[in-house]
Amino acid sequence: MSEGKLVVEKRAAVGWIVFDHPVRKNAINGAMWRGIPEAMARFDADQEVRCVAFRGAGTEAFAAGADISEFEKNRAQRSAVSEYDGLLDRVLHAIQGSPKPSLAMIHGFCLGGGVEVALACDLRYCGQSAQFGIPAAKLGLAYNIEGHKRLIETVGHAHAREIMFLGRRYSSAEALQMGLVHRVLPDSDLEKFVSEITKTLCENAPLAIVNTKTIIEEFVKAEGSPDAARMREAMQRCAKSADYEEGRKAFMEKRKPQFKGK
């Protein structure tokens, strides 16, 4: 049986991170988890990358959770559990803390750890056949703090309780109704739609997006009051940018702006 791998590649101005483990429905193994913060750091440092998109290889699954075959090694002993949870925390913060907008394109199964990654992304779009669930209660598994936090922020505590207590699967329509995803597309239309979304993200002003992402993350962070100085700094950087000047000129000249992120 082939081992799963994380495929990291830049396509034009989009950084793609692909869970490539089709024999296990793209279940995420330890090496794949460890590769995500490295991939995000690479894309964060690349000025040509305007957004980051996650997907699973093929169309059967986004990611059917963490690779259960590794649980005896990674989640059997207390010290191993703590180390694994620390790794997941780094993964989620690497995605959430990135200045680049992130997107999850979800085909098929999106379960457990797959939901965690999708929730860490800024935007989530799925095909009609997608299925969602967090089966922690069926595995006796202590789901991590950051995963709970993002779930509550996204769907509210009432839906979060049901998702976690029952551990059942939800259809794409149910996921949309809860606010777990932004939009549901026919399976055959999903990739084209996501391509249009990433195109828009790449064309829009990077500093304006960073400003909004910074402010939102400050308001939803787990501890402390929003950092007003950090938010003002993001606003001032945007207001003083050449992109802001370009946006005004393009509007007056009735043309499409060409933003540089400066």
Summary of the structure (lengths in Angstrom):
residues: 262
radius of gyration: 18.8
end to end distance: 47.4
largest distance: 64.2
contacts: 854
relative contact order: 0.11
helix: 54%
strand: 18%
